[in-house]
Amino acid sequence: MNPPLLHVYPQATAHDSVQIVGTTAGLRLLARALADAMTTGQGTATVFTADGEGFTLTILQDNSPWTGPAWTHRALPYTDSSSSPHDEMP
């Protein structure tokens, strides 16, 4: 059986697009994790990259105001370090 593959390609800088590419099995696990996050506040999935390395994807729901401290102190999701002034993870 093939592993559930999922590649998440993040933004380098603001306004860049994000791509998620996966097998049907990987996308199903992502969908289940999203559904769990919407109902319980957190969802996880164990998926793999094409080199066979596994990782845990964690999805967190946070409905606090986007101008509040929960969001303003959270690290921005950009891979270019000059684009991300915050350094706290979710």
N, C-alpha and C positions, 0 to 999 in steps of 0.2 A: 504494500500500500504506500502511496506517495504521501509525504508529510504535507500539512497545511501550510502553504507558502504565503508570506505577506511581506511586501517591501513598502516602507513608508519613506517617501522622499520629501524632506522638510523644506521650508523656506530658507534661502540664504539671507534674504533681506525682506523688508516690508514690501508688500504687494506682489511678491513672487507667488506662483501657484504651488500647491501641495499636491502630490500624486500618491495614491495608494493603489498598488498593483498586487493582485493575489489570485491564487487558484480559487475555484469554487469553495473548496473546504476552508481555505484561509479566510475568504470573505464571509462565509457563514459564521465562523468563530468571531470575527470582527462584529458582525451584525448582532450576535448573541451578547457580546460584551457591551455593545451600545445599548441594547434593550435592558440589560441588567443595570447599567449606570443610570438609565432614566427611571427605573423603578426603585432601585435600592441606594443609589448614590455612587456606586462603584461597580465596574465590570472588569474582568480580566480574561485574557485568552493567551494560551501558549501556542506560538506559531514559529515558523522557521524562515530563514532566508535561503536563497538558492544554493549557498555553500554548505547547507546542512546545519548551520548554527541556530539553535533555538533561543527564543527570548520571550519574556512575558510582557504583553501589552496591557497596560493599565489605563482605564478610562475613568475619570472622576467627574462627577456632576457638581457644579458650583453655581448656584443661582444668586449669589450675593451681587450687589451693585458693581458694575464694571469700574466705577471710579473709587470704590472702597479699597481698603488695605489688602483684602484677599487677592484682588487682581493687580493692584498697582505695585505690590511687592513681589509678585510672582515673576520668575524669569520669562522673558519673551522667547518665543519659539524659533528664533532665527539662528542659523548655523554660523553666520558671519559675526564674530564676537564684537565688532564695532557697531553692530546694529542692535545689540541687546544690553541696555544699561542696567537691567535688574539681574540679580544673581541668585535669587531664591527659587528653588524648584517647587512644583505644585505641592 
